[in-house]
Amino acid sequence: MNQFDHPVLGRVNYSLAAVPDYGDDQTAAVIALMTKYAVEDSKSAAVKQAVDQAKLEMPTESPEAQIFYYVRGRVRFVADESTALPLQRWYQDPIVESLIRPVDLLNMHPIAQGDCDDFSMLVASMLLAEGIPCSFVTVAADDRDPQQFSHVYVASYRDGKRTPIDASHGLFPGWEADRDNVFRKREWPIRDEKQDQYRAAILASVLLIGAYYASRNL
């Protein structure tokens, strides 16, 4: 783990990993990393405290609504290109996106910031801390590249009911992008087990800051 003085985030820890540079193999690699950190951090004191605070703030709402509004109200959306740019000049391979693990997002000051994958990992870790099964949902919604997954959010499965939770772009708990605007869609169940979906292919760099990882267009 290296350290770096980020112009916005201050002094941070970071490391690099490698994933395929495009396509479904890349998405699978990033989802495996996201799953690993969501599962690990769901057992942390920071995430459990966040769940308790979400309940206190909206005691009459469903767990999905409590978590949706807690995350949406505390994390500001910032594109990964901005997060990774200060480090890019040091590396030959492109840093195409960053992942911030939930415990680091919760501890980020003065304001938490991240993009859809960071929102999604925090949502998933809070659901898991409550014992609610969930999946990451990837969609291809960019008509310039309709085969590439370009957005990720979470779906919970509680009492047999599926509830989308898109805290970075959703209008309310249960909101989901219209089918007419989605070219492809896939769900990735989050399981508490070692993931073997990704391999180190030195094709694109992955950035870890605090616990930031990178991947393209997710």
Sequence and secondary structure as in RCSB ss.txt:
>XXXX:A:sequence
MNQFDHPVLGRVNYSLAAVPDYGDDQTAAVIALMTKYAVEDSKSAAVKQAVDQAKLEMPTESPEAQIFYYVRGRV
RFVADESTALPLQRWYQDPIVESLIRPVDLLNMHPIAQGDCDDFSMLVASMLLAEGIPCSFVTVAADDRDPQQFS
HVYVASYRDGKRTPIDASHGLFPGWEADRDNVFRKREWPIRDEKQDQYRAAILASVLLIGAYYASRNL
>XXXX:A:secstr
 EEEEETTTEEEEEEEEEE SSHHHHHHHHHHHHHHHHHHHTTSHHHHHHHHHHHHHSTTS HHHHHHHHHHHHE
EE  HHHHHHHHHTT SS EEEEEE HHHHHT SS EEE HHHHHHHHHHHHHHTT  EEEEEEE  TTSTTS  
EEEEEEEETTEEEEE TTT SSTT    GGG SEEEEEE  SS        TTEEEEEESSEE  TT 
